[in-house]
């Protein structure tokens, strides 16, 4: 299952994620050529796209895949969470979703619901600890603007701040529905009135742009600390932000964005993209900021690598239940677009690590500043 981003690509072609079906076919072709599929097992790919802003469309894709196509398992791209919840809770279909989710969703979807990215509670506990470790919150007035699905994680993060004596003086919540929100300007006004020094923008991409733009119009320039939520750390998204507001912003990421600009090893990403170029017969730009298509190719490789761990581990008796058990005991899975990680029976989100990146508007690109460190999992 993959998002239809054609409307966004019309505004900026760099937002296009290319052809997700061809990207998936390229991975499967490489498996067949390399003989990595377990003996006697092959895969027939079934595709469905969805409007990322339409919950009913995602539920329709869930029903189509489970009832009409009778799929064995699903991997899904960005912003499909409600569809993945439907597959796991209504149809007991194993699904590996891209996005993290609230801890309560993993409980409802157990044992079928897995995610590539870390659950929201772990992510925000780690984000809070990361911010504390940077030392930039000491003696500062902190403001938080967050979307309702992040509420469980925000509560844990605020407990960390309270314990460290960090003063959170302004908090605004928004639903996260739609493109932007009426609360965007409200949040900025509150930050200004509350004399906020450091802003944590835990909202969708459109809302984040609105915040930066309105703050710039008011001559208000706080320090921002960012993270992966809503693709904030994609190069294309960061490049749309006002330079005066966003240049030199640091972010916590569980992806490998910024490795090329940071002079780090990108062999895994190169192998994934080169295979796609071979299969598709086209060249993919490595220029920064990285395009949506480049990121989608890497994400597809990571989703399918995770799926393969489940299929290989359950090959002797291939049932959905055994795929779940194989995923939970597969050990560390090496990824090319995200940090490595492992699934466990008590933690069905994959990525276990994060690092610091910094936006350089003159590049324009993210630069990775350090090595990956373990996520905080005691939240």
Beta strands, then each sheet from edge to edge (+ up, - down):
strand 1: 2-4
strand 2: 49-51
strand 3: 73-76
strand 4: 94-97
strand 5: 113-115
strand 6: 141-147
strand 7: 167-174
strand 8: 198-202
strand 9: 223-227
strand 10: 250-253
strand 11: 353-360
strand 12: 365-368
strand 13: 373-374
sheet 1: 1+ 2+
sheet 2: 3+ 4+ 5+
sheet 3: 7+ 6+ 8+ 9+ 10+ 11- 12+
sheet 4: 7+ 6+ 8+ 9+ 10+ 11- 13+
end
